[in-house]
Amino acid sequence: MTLPAPVAVLAVMAKAPVPGRCKTRLARTLGHARAVELYRAMLQDTLECLSSVPRVRRVVLAAPEDDGPAILRALCPAGWEVVPQAGAGLGERLANGVRALGAAGEAVVLLDSDSPLLPVQALAEGLARLRCPGQAMIGPCEDGGYYAIGLSVSELGLFEDIPWSTPAVLDATRSRCRALGVAWEELAPSFDVDDEDGLASLRARLSRSPSLAPHSARALGLAEGAGA
């Protein structure tokens, strides 16, 4: 039986969970060992959550540093590929990821690995609309970044002149869409867990409903089944 072709590629940008090499801002609060444990847990929750999205190709775009592709391959659930990132900086790596994964014409959605409570149902529903030519899809984060960006257009200029790792990323990306004539849809906002504010938001949500991200809840010492 011939399986239907995927409607899009979901690609999670990830680093190897190595102490001192990832989540260094969180480490100021949690310590390096616990920050890495939480990052690994958030990545696992993200991948398992996205595994429910039908008819997509699932890829982890692995940062090559610290033997990232091999380490992340061992963490991935069934059905996920691992592809090394290529490029000198984040913008270049995002653009190269879209170029490589969308070579056959599929829409490509790039996601972060530290938003374990991202609105996956809204994302899945947005994929159908993303199939229209010349579209973009953005999942805004509360801190001024984004947890997802999807493209059905090969306009890689969307990743140029963006002040990465600042609260201006989202507004700069909107401005690039306008300048390049790319129409975009925005999904429901979410948050990433990069600092104390994100950590506090995650603790609050998982204290009430730990089953939303069970790996992250365990990493934070929040027993599954506790709360409302």
C-alpha positions in Angstrom: 0.0 0.0 0.0 1.3 3.4 -0.9 1.3 5.9 2.0 0.1 9.4 1.3 2.8 12.1 0.8 3.5 14.3 3.8 1.8 17.7 3.7 4.6 19.4 5.5 7.9 19.0 7.4 8.0 19.6 11.1 11.6 20.4 12.1 12.6 20.9 15.8 15.8 22.9 16.3 17.7 21.2 19.1 21.1 21.1 20.9 22.8 18.2 22.7 21.8 18.3 26.4 25.3 18.9 27.7 26.0 20.8 30.9 27.3 24.3 30.4 26.4 24.2 26.7 22.7 24.6 26.7 20.2 26.5 28.9 22.9 28.5 30.5 20.5 31.2 31.7 18.3 28.6 33.4 21.5 27.2 35.0 21.8 30.4 37.0 18.6 29.4 38.8 18.7 25.6 38.6 22.4 24.7 38.3 23.8 23.2 35.2 22.8 19.6 35.9 19.2 20.4 36.6 19.0 22.8 33.7 20.2 20.1 31.3 17.8 17.6 32.8 14.9 20.0 32.3 16.0 20.8 28.7 16.1 17.1 27.9 12.6 16.6 29.4 11.2 19.6 27.5 12.6 18.2 24.2 11.1 14.8 24.9 7.7 16.4 25.6 7.9 18.5 22.5 8.7 15.5 20.3 6.0 13.3 21.8 3.5 16.1 21.4 4.3 16.7 17.8 4.2 13.0 17.1 0.4 13.3 17.2 0.4 15.6 14.1 -0.7 13.5 11.1 0.8 13.4 7.6 4.0 15.2 8.3 7.7 14.3 8.0 9.3 14.7 11.5 12.9 15.9 11.8 15.2 17.1 14.5 17.6 19.6 13.2 20.5 18.9 15.4 23.2 21.5 16.2 26.5 19.8 15.3 28.4 20.9 18.3 29.1 18.5 21.2 28.3 15.4 19.0 24.7 16.7 18.8 23.4 14.5 16.0 24.4 11.3 17.7 23.2 12.3 21.1 19.9 13.5 19.9 19.4 10.5 17.7 19.4 8.4 20.8 16.8 10.6 22.5 14.3 10.7 19.6 11.1 8.7 19.6 10.3 6.4 16.7 9.4 8.2 13.5 11.8 11.1 13.9 14.8 11.7 11.6 17.9 13.6 12.8 19.5 16.0 10.3 22.5 18.1 11.2 22.1 21.9 11.2 24.3 23.8 8.7 25.5 27.4 9.0 27.5 29.8 11.1 24.6 31.5 13.0 21.0 30.9 13.9 19.6 32.8 10.9 21.8 30.9 8.5 20.9 27.6 10.1 17.2 28.3 9.9 17.4 29.3 6.2 19.5 26.3 5.4 17.0 24.0 7.2 14.1 25.4 5.1 16.2 25.1 1.9 17.2 21.5 2.5 13.9 20.2 4.0 11.6 22.0 1.5 13.6 21.0 -1.6 10.7 18.9 -2.9 8.2 21.7 -2.4 6.7 20.8 1.0 5.9 23.5 3.5 8.5 23.5 6.4 7.7 24.5 10.0 10.7 25.1 12.2 10.1 24.9 16.0 12.1 25.4 19.1 12.8 22.7 21.6 11.9 24.5 24.8 8.2 25.2 24.4 6.7 22.0 25.7 3.2 23.5 26.1 2.9 24.8 22.5 -0.6 24.7 21.1 -0.2 21.6 18.9 -3.8 21.4 17.8 -3.7 25.0 16.4 -0.4 24.1 14.7 -1.9 21.0 13.1 -4.9 23.0 11.8 -2.6 25.7 10.5 -0.7 23.3 8.3 -3.7 22.9 5.9 -3.7 26.7 5.3 0.1 26.8 5.0 -0.1 24.6 1.9 -1.3 27.7 -0.1 1.6 29.2 -2.0 3.5 32.2 -0.6 2.3 31.8 3.0 4.0 32.0 6.3 2.9 30.9 9.8 4.3 32.3 13.0 3.8 31.0 16.6 4.5 34.0 18.8 6.2 33.7 22.2 5.3 36.0 25.1 8.9 37.2 25.4 9.0 38.7 21.9 10.4 35.7 20.0 8.6 32.8 18.3 8.2 29.1 19.0 7.4 28.2 15.4 7.8 29.6 11.9 6.4 27.9 8.9 6.9 28.7 5.2 5.3 27.5 2.0 7.5 30.0 0.1 11.2 29.9 -0.6 11.7 33.5 0.7 14.7 32.9 2.9 15.1 36.6 3.4 12.8 36.2 6.4 15.8 35.1 8.4 18.0 38.1 7.4 18.7 41.1 9.6 16.9 39.6 12.6 18.2 40.5 16.1 18.3 36.9 17.3 18.0 36.2 21.1 16.3 39.6 21.8 12.7 40.6 22.5 12.6 42.2 19.0 12.7 38.9 17.0 8.9 38.7 16.5 8.4 42.3 15.4 11.5 42.2 13.2 10.1 39.0 11.5 6.7 40.7 10.9 8.5 43.6 9.4 10.5 41.3 7.1 7.2 39.6 6.0 5.8 43.0 5.1 8.9 44.1 3.3 9.1 40.9 1.2 5.3 40.8 0.5 4.8 37.5 2.4 1.4 37.0 3.9 1.4 35.4 7.3 -0.9 33.8 9.9 -0.2 33.9 13.6 -1.0 31.0 15.9 -2.0 31.3 19.5 0.8 32.7 21.6 2.8 30.4 23.9 6.1 30.7 25.8 9.5 29.2 25.8 11.5 28.3 28.9 14.8 30.2 28.7 14.9 32.2 31.9 13.2 32.6 35.3 10.0 34.0 33.9 9.6 31.1 31.5 10.4 28.6 34.3 7.8 30.2 36.6 5.1 30.0 33.8 6.0 26.3 33.2 5.9 25.5 37.0 2.5 27.2 37.4 0.9 25.4 34.4 2.3 22.0 35.3 1.4 22.3 39.0 -2.2 22.4 37.9 -1.9 19.9 35.0 1.4 17.9 35.0 0.1 15.5 32.3 0.4 18.4 29.8 4.2 17.8 29.7 4.9 14.8 31.9 8.7 14.6 31.4 9.0 18.3 32.3 6.8 17.8 35.3 8.9 15.0 36.6 12.1 17.1 36.0 10.6 19.9 38.1 9.5 17.5 40.9 5.8 17.9 40.1 4.1 14.5 40.6 1.8 13.5 37.8 -1.8 13.5 38.9 -1.3 16.4 41.4 -3.4 19.5 41.1 -6.6 20.1 39.2 
